[in-house]
């Protein structure tokens, strides 16, 4: 029989573990912190994507129809002093005539020559109301294909076809407060380019804004005048990118908020619009004569000349200015005075 001290007894040692202070919370703060970091990372990613998309949109405006930048010598840039809140507004192309594709519409080949297929296309002159109505239907079809049916209105006037591309509650033509066109509007303008490339008529491009004013009202600050002018130039650039002939543009005008469609609602979307006035030949010549060199002249003396007016217009003007015979005194009202 073995003695008690001969038995091999195993000693059991217990160590008391340290208790962490955060064990009472179960580590929930770590999960919350991880969620916060993930949300912050997602926010930075969204902001980066938005900035990249806007930069790409501005680059497309600055490109010519053949993809070369205007700053490489094919155009001149209007000076801009800056935009709202001190941000710089990118400048838009103003292609010079007499070079590049200024000689006519169509695609350019590698050597800078026009595509022979485009050169052989015949021009169309829209003069009668029926011709202008046909052009209006073609433009309406393009707007429907672009998903902008509610944004286009056109009416035949004695001066030509008036096409209004305006904002709606659901769809805008430009990014608010800037001259950057939306994707749909840019696509529509470039689809209109080939249609306008086949016409002999000239057009006016007019930019309009609503009556909402900028906070900075200094004379040299960014205003609705600047915005409307920049938007008109942006529309012109995209029409040219769609192969429209630069000679088709007679005038580019910015009218700010001076000609609203909805006079009761200053901020109405219909007031923010681009108008394309396709002029008849006679009206285009009249507008060009207003700002150009006078026609036939007759010398009145040394160094004094005057333009010879049209006989029909002169007769009509004389009839309008003919003095009206005053009514007898007995027929005048008590409060009426003779001028």
Secondary structure, 3 states (H helix, E strand, C coil): CCCHHHCCCCCCCCCCCCCCHHHHCCCHHHHHHHHHHHHHHHHHHHHHHHHHHHHHHHHHHCECCCCCEHHHCCEEECCCCCCHHHCCCCCCEEECCCCCCCCCCCCECCCCCECHHHHCCCCECCCCHHHHHHHHHHHHHHHHHCCCHHHEEEEEECCEEEEEEECCCCCCCECCCCCCECHHHHHHHHHHHHHHHCECCCEEEEEECCCCCCCCCCCCCCCHHHHHHHHHHHHHHHHHHCCCCHHHEEEEEECCCCCCCCCCCCCCHHHCEEEEEEECHHHHHHHHHHHCCCCCEEEEECCEEEECCCHHHHHHHHHHHCCCCCCCHHHCCCCCCCC
